[in-house]
Amino acid sequence: MSIDQFVAAPADLTKVDVCFRPDMRYWTRVLDVTEVELRKAEMAVGPASWDVRVETRRHRRK
């Protein structure tokens, strides 16, 4: 595993912090979304990670 593939988990896994670059990188990889999609989901439902996960899945199914 190269260093480029390693992404550390955020300190608080219950919140999605789109302002903190390492957290943004983690959530985009875990949820398999772009930064724009992640920001839109976070703006729509708030920072709770479970809600953001549900919102990104909801949009993926459309």
Backbone hydrogen bonds, N-H to C=O, Kabsch-Sander energy under -0.5 kcal/mol:
donor,donor_aa,acceptor,acceptor_aa,energy
5,Q,2,S,-1.0
6,F,2,S,-0.7
13,L,11,A,-0.6
15,K,12,D,-1.1
16,V,47,P,-2.9
17,D,15,K,-0.7
18,V,16,V,-0.8
20,F,17,D,-0.8
21,R,19,C,-0.7
23,D,20,F,-0.5
24,M,20,F,-2.3
25,R,21,R,-2.5
26,Y,22,P,-2.1
27,W,23,D,-2.7
28,T,24,M,-2.3
29,R,25,R,-1.6
30,V,26,Y,-2.7
31,L,27,W,-2.5
32,D,28,T,-0.7
33,V,28,T,-1.6
38,L,34,T,-2.3
39,R,35,E,-2.7
40,K,36,V,-2.5
41,A,37,E,-2.3
42,E,38,L,-2.5
43,M,39,R,-2.4
44,A,40,K,-1.9
45,V,41,A,-2.2
46,G,42,E,-2.0
49,S,14,T,-2.4
52,V,48,A,-2.3
53,R,49,S,-2.4
54,V,50,W,-2.3
55,E,51,D,-2.4
56,T,52,V,-2.5
57,R,53,R,-2.0
58,R,54,V,-2.4
59,H,55,E,-2.0
60,R,56,T,-1.5
61,R,57,R,-1.5
62,K,59,H,-0.6
